[in-house]
């Protein structure tokens, strides 16, 4: 039997050996990083070394890095923290392609939410944003927050965050950027993006599940999401997950965007081998080199997932944060997808251990099933 082919790295990427080694080393002597004895100080060094590695990877001051349990906590902590404290945000602009962690946190924040539309290529509509904010008066209307992810988890489309942030700042706004899918795959530079808070997670690029970070602009005041201890300079209470944080630090040193860039050749071979009737989402926009999202009319997502799984390939219908359910993608709907196109979407996402023949293996299995379905429809 042929070895299974894992092509769902945007959901979770397998743990890298360097991360596993760092985690095992931290687990060998379980310690509390808040303890003042020698063992606690040793654990604290592991946490601070990881903080430095993550900060360097995204071009941020080390004191700006606040460790969290992952991207979802980071998004919620940032949004609710800015609404409840600091600038006391009273309005939130959320792009139409944001992850549910951002969208639902905004909807439950208690303040007014507006949707920033995207183009048919899945890129934030900056003309709309500039027009909407052209006469925005923060003094009378209150502070606002713009939420725009760096790279979309379903289509891979990279967003013009720096340009959007410049527009928001001219109107007196704050900016949250979810960079969970971008971290390790493309260059991420906090100093040039213009965001006030950048959210990261480790497991999308080969780090451990259950750890992430907020990168917070120095001097920005926000209400802590959870209380109970003085960890993370009182910005995020809770005993440090030292092993996971050590693995995150190892990922920050191991994941190089130039390695992911080579995956674009595999992605492009898959695109070139698809029937002309298949729609590639975001084809003409800048995309993550590892991500391909397609729609094949008449070939439902759940059918594709089932036949690919039986053929030994793990793929996805989109976001993996919906309890294993296959449902219509709001991201594709925002891009103008018809109901049939949205119901027939498939995401292929490559990663650090993807073999060179992955494209050919995917095309052989997928095309065989697609032709069978096409014959039945005809």
Secondary structure as UniProt FT lines:
FT   STRAND          5..6
FT   TURN            9..11
FT   HELIX           17..27
FT   TURN            28..29
FT   TURN            33..34
FT   HELIX           38..57
FT   TURN            58..59
FT   HELIX           62..64
FT   STRAND          65..68
FT   HELIX           71..84
FT   TURN            86..87
FT   STRAND          91..95
FT   TURN            96..97
FT   HELIX           100..107
FT   STRAND          112..116
FT   TURN            120..121
FT   HELIX           126..133
FT   TURN            134..135
FT   HELIX           138..141
FT   STRAND          144..147
FT   TURN            153..155
FT   STRAND          157..158
FT   HELIX           161..170
FT   TURN            171..172
FT   STRAND          174..178
FT   TURN            180..185
FT   HELIX           190..193
FT   STRAND          197..201
FT   TURN            203..206
FT   TURN            209..210
FT   STRAND          212..216
FT   TURN            218..219
FT   HELIX           231..234
FT   HELIX           242..254
FT   HELIX           257..261
FT   HELIX           263..273
FT   TURN            276..277
FT   STRAND          279..280
FT   TURN            281..284
FT   TURN            289..290
FT   STRAND          291..295
FT   TURN            297..298
FT   HELIX           301..310
FT   TURN            311..312
FT   STRAND          313..314
FT   TURN            323..324
FT   HELIX           330..334
FT   TURN            335..336
FT   HELIX           339..343
FT   STRAND          345..349
FT   TURN            352..353
FT   TURN            356..357
FT   HELIX           358..377
//
